[in-house]
């Protein structure tokens, strides 16, 4: 399934056809909302890996959860919240590791900016892997 459409629909006066109020396209990672009052369509596309991977994983493992979020109109709130929480968790984990990693602290102390940046990048990818396992692939 490439798209999850809400059960709720409205008639688009331009096309005189029924359109879903909410649509999640898992190919483009876009959520489309059709406002029945204003007859305007808004699209929000997600570009972060955390949301992309979560949508893909959820569509294959837990499609009913996505369908429920789309039907209730809570899909954007859910994905925005996930995106923010994942980013915050990664930042917190990197900060914790930076405060205790001897090599990183030594590089900073010695003014070795290049090594410190390389180590921080490594910590970022390690944190990302750990956080994705706990928060994205669920």
C-alpha positions in Angstrom: 0.0 0.0 0.0 1.5 3.3 -1.1 -1.2 5.6 0.4 -3.3 5.7 3.5 -6.5 7.7 3.0 -8.9 8.8 5.7 -12.4 7.5 5.7 -13.7 11.0 6.0 -14.1 12.7 2.6 -15.4 16.0 1.2 -16.5 17.1 -2.2 -14.1 19.2 -4.1 -16.2 21.8 -5.9 -13.5 22.2 -8.6 -13.5 18.6 -9.7 -16.9 17.7 -8.2 -15.3 14.5 -6.8 -14.9 13.1 -3.3 -11.5 13.6 -1.8 -10.1 12.3 1.5 -9.6 14.8 4.2 -6.2 13.2 5.1 -3.8 11.3 2.9 -0.4 9.9 3.8 1.8 9.0 0.8 4.5 6.6 2.0 6.4 7.0 -1.2 7.0 10.7 -0.9 6.6 10.9 2.9 3.9 13.6 2.5 0.8 14.2 4.4 -2.0 16.0 2.4 -4.9 17.7 4.2 -8.0 18.9 2.4 -9.9 21.5 4.3 -13.6 21.0 3.6 -14.4 24.6 4.7 -11.9 26.5 2.5 -11.6 23.8 -0.2 -7.8 24.2 0.0 -5.2 21.5 0.1 -2.1 21.7 2.2 0.8 19.3 1.9 3.6 18.7 4.4 6.5 16.6 3.3 8.9 15.0 5.8 12.6 14.9 4.9 14.2 13.6 8.1 15.5 10.0 8.1 13.7 9.4 11.4 10.3 10.1 9.9 11.0 8.5 6.5 12.2 5.2 8.1 9.4 5.2 10.7 6.7 5.6 8.0 8.2 2.9 5.9 8.6 0.5 8.9 5.1 1.2 10.2 3.5 0.8 6.8 5.0 -2.7 6.5 4.7 -3.8 10.2 1.8 -1.8 11.7 -0.4 -0.4 8.9 -3.4 -0.3 11.2 -1.6 2.2 13.5 -1.0 4.5 10.5 -4.5 4.1 9.2 -5.9 5.1 12.6 -3.6 8.2 12.8 -4.7 9.2 9.3 -8.4 8.6 10.0 -8.3 10.6 13.2 -6.4 13.5 11.6 -3.5 13.2 14.1 -0.9 12.0 11.6 0.9 15.4 11.3 1.0 15.9 15.1 2.3 12.3 15.5 5.0 12.7 12.9 6.1 16.2 14.1 6.3 14.9 17.7 8.3 11.8 16.6 10.7 13.9 14.6 11.3 16.3 17.5 11.7 13.6 20.1 14.2 11.6 18.0 16.3 14.7 17.4 16.2 15.7 21.1 17.2 12.1 22.1 20.1 12.1 19.7 21.3 15.5 20.9 21.1 14.4 24.6 23.0 11.2 23.9 25.7 12.9 22.0 26.1 15.5 24.8 26.4 12.8 27.4 29.0 10.9 25.4 31.0 14.1 24.7 31.1 14.9 28.4 32.6 11.5 29.2 34.6 10.4 26.1 38.3 10.7 27.0 39.5 11.0 23.4 37.0 13.8 22.6 37.8 15.7 25.8 41.5 15.4 25.1 41.1 16.7 21.5 39.1 19.7 22.8 41.7 20.3 25.5 44.5 20.2 23.0 42.6 22.5 20.6 42.5 19.8 17.9 39.3 20.9 16.3 39.5 18.5 13.4 39.8 15.4 15.7 37.1 16.7 18.0 34.7 17.2 15.0 35.5 13.7 13.7 34.8 12.2 17.1 31.7 14.2 17.5 30.5 13.0 14.1 31.2 9.4 15.2 29.2 9.9 18.4 26.4 11.4 16.4 26.1 8.3 14.2 26.4 6.0 17.2 23.6 7.9 19.0 21.5 7.9 15.9 21.7 4.1 15.6 20.8 3.6 19.2 17.9 6.0 19.2 16.5 4.8 15.9 16.4 1.2 17.3 14.4 2.5 20.3 12.2 5.2 18.8 11.9 4.8 15.0 11.7 1.1 14.5 8.8 0.5 16.8 
